[in-house]
């Protein structure tokens, strides 16, 4: 199929893009186009105005500061994947990016495009939730900073207003030495995951878990941060007993079924993948899981 008729716009600045979104009815920004263009071809999306962001250089930046990664919405996924600074300071992001689509799609796909599409199983959405990222929206009215928990409004739905544009994302860097992991289960490599789980573990001076962060995606319309499970892991010795208990709790989380995957199967995957993520995170921190 071919897309419905639309008017194409080619802004060069954030101000020009925001003006177009504010003054054109049914306008959609175009980032990497790896999702929006196929949706337009199938007429699942029918914007009257397409605002191409690919020449807005202000939206393409990548900075690693002392306590955060700051990335523009038009930062290509392959740039994040291949960045030595990201690999050294935020390895969980690089690990997750290896599961995003295929290399050609990562060459065009952008961080902001993935976050704004907000597929419930998308890897970049999962990691942004895991890290507690802050998203920066801009419009003719100014800038608005949005915590991820407030950004994700539902299935494929963000809290951005129609005239707002995602300009960038700030991802806090984990403090101290941490183990990390990202695991997922998909029908084929490159497909969106059925369920995915990421984890960060911090150890104290005695080898116990000082803190744990877990994010599970695919159970519902937005990723889940099971804070009760995270709190229960704090103070425990990293090992089979603690990780099995956490995984059992993850297997009891609320899940939705659909025409292809049952809710019970999603919960089963949540249990299995939570255990694997915790085990791998402990291993990356240099700790062998014990009974």
N, C-alpha and C positions, 0 to 999 in steps of 0.2 A: 504494500500500500504506500501511498504518498501522504505527506502531511496536509492538513487543511491550510488554506491560504493564510499568510501572516505577513506582517511588515517587519523587515529586518533593520536593526539599529546597531551601530558600531561605535560606541563611546570610547574615549581615550582616558577619561578621568573618573574617579569615584563620584564627583559632583555631577558629571554629565549622566552617569548611569542612574544615580538617585533621582535626578530630575525626570528622566524617562519613566522610571517606575512610578513616580508620583503623578505624572500627567497623562499616561497612556493606560487606557482601560484594558484589563486582562493581559498585562505584560508579564513575561517570565524571563529571568536571567538565564543565560547559557554559559556554562563553565566548560567542563571537558566534553560534554555532550554524549558520554557513554551510556547514559540512561535516558536523558530527556529526548534525544533525537530518535531512538527506537520507539519511545512512547508516542512521539508526534507522528511517526510513520504509521503506527497502528491506530492513531487517533485516540489513544488513551489520554493524551494531553493535546489541547487545541488552543494554544495562546494566540491572541490577535497580534501581539507585538513580541518579538524576540530580541532581547537586549544582550548582545554578545560581549562578554567580559574579557575576552582573550587578549585584547590590546590595552587593558587597564593595568599598567605595570605596578601601580600602587598596591594591588591585591596579591602580588606574587613576591613574598619575602619569607625568609626563614632565618630566625635568630635563636641562638641558645644562650641564655643569660645564666646568672648564678643559680637561679631557682626555678626557671621555667623555660619551656620551648614556646616561642611565639611564631606562628605560621600564618601567612596570608591565605585567604580562601582559595586563591588561584594557584597555590603551591601544588605542583604535580606530585602524584603519589610516588612516582619513580624517584623523584628528588629526595623525598623523605626516606624511601627505602635504601637509597644508595649513600645517604649522608653519613660520613664517619662520625660526625658529632652526635647525630641521633643514635647511631649504633652504640656509642660509648656512654651516652648520658640517659638514653631512654630506650633500652634494647627491647622492651615489650612492644613498642610501636613498630620497630623493624620486623620483629617476629610476626606480628599480626599482618603486616603489609604483604608478606610472602604468600598469604592466603587470598589476597584481594584479586579477583578476576585472573587475568593473564597479563604477561608483560606488555603486549600492545595496548591493552586497556589501561594499565597503570601508567603508560607513557603519556596518555591523554587525560586520564581521570584526575580529578583534583580533590584535595581535602574538603573544601567547602561544598563541592557538588555532592560528595558522599553524605556529608552531615545533613545537608538540606533535603536530600531525597529521603533520608531517615528510614532506610529499610531496617526492619527489626533485627535482622541477622547480620547486618553489615559490620565488618571488622573494625573500621575506623570509628564507627558509632560506639561499639563496645569499648574500645580503649579510651575514648574520650569520656565515657561514663565511669570507667575504672579509675581514671586519674582525677575526676572531678573538674573537668575542663570548663573554662569560661569562654563563651562565644560573644563576639563583638559585632553588633548589628549597626548599620548606618542608614540614614535616610535624610531627606531635606530638613527634618526636624532635629537632627543631631545624632549622637552615638548613644547606643544602649548596650550595656553589658548584661549577659544572660547566663546564669549558671545552667549547666547541662540539664539538671533535674527540672528546670523551668522551661528549657528549650524544647524538649521532647514532649509534644502535646498529645500524641496518639499515633496510630498506624499511618506511616508516610506523611505525618503532619507535624510541623514545627510551630512555635509560637511567634514566628516572624509575621509582622503585618504585611499586607500586600505591597506597600511601598518601601519595605525595608530590604536591605541587602546584607548578607553575611560578608563582613570584611575580613575577619580573621579569628583565630582561636589561640587561647593561652592554655597550655598544658603544664600544670605544676610538676616539677621534677621530684620523684620520691626522695626523701631524706635518708641519709645513711646508706649502708650496704644492704641491698635487697635482692632476693631471688625473684625471678619473673617467669611467667609462662603464658602461652596462648595456644589453646587447642580447639579444634572444631571438628564437626562431622557433617559432611556434605555428600550428596549423591555422586558427584564427580568433582575432581579438583578444579577449582575456578568457579564452581557454582556458589551461590549464597549458601551459607551453612544452614542446616536444620537447627542445630544448637551449637553455640560456641561458649567457651569459658576462658576468662583471663584471670590471672592472679598475681599479686605482689606480696611477698613475705619479708618482714624485717625481723632480724634476730637480736636479742639482747646479749649482754656480755656473758651470760651463763648458757647461751645456746637455746634458750626458750624463744617462743614467738612473741616479740614485742608488739607487733601489729600485723594484721592481714587485711588485704583488700581483694575482693572477688567481684567479678561481673559476669553474669550469665545472660546471653541473648538468644532469642529464638523462642522463648516460652510465651511471649505475649507481644503487644505492639511496640514496647520499648524495652531496652535492656534492664535487668534487675540487679541492684546492688543489695545482696542479702546481709544487711547490717547485723542481724542477730547472729548469723553464722560467723561473721567476722569478729564480733565481740567474744564469742565463745572460744575462738581459737587463741585469743590473746592470753599469754601466760602458759600455754600448753607446749610440751616438747614436740617438735616437728617429727611426725612419724605416722605409722599405719593406723594406730588407734584414733588419733586426733583427726586424721584426714578421712577415715571411714565415717566417723561421726558427722563431720561437716558434710560429706557427700550424701549421707542418708538424709540430712536436713534439706539439702538442695533438691533431692529427689521428691520431697514433699511440697515443693513450691507450687503455686498455682500456675497452670499451663493451659493453653488453648489448643484445640484440635482443628483440623481443617479437612478438606476433601482428600488430602494425600497423607497427612501425618496425624496420628491420634495424640491426644493430650498425654495419655499414659506413656507413649513412646518418647515424647519430648521430656517427660519427667525422668524416664530411665536414662536418657542421654545426659540430662543435667547431673544426675548422680554420678555416672561413669566419668564424665568429662571434668567435673569438679575434683574428683579424686586424682585424675591424671594431671590436672593443672597444678594442684597443690604439691603433688609428688615431684613434678618437673621444676616447679619454683624452688622447692627445697634443694633439689639437686643443683640448680644454677647458683644457689647461695653456698654451695659447698657442703651441704648436709645430706647424708644418706638417711633415708627414711628408715626408722626402726619400729619394731612391733610395740 
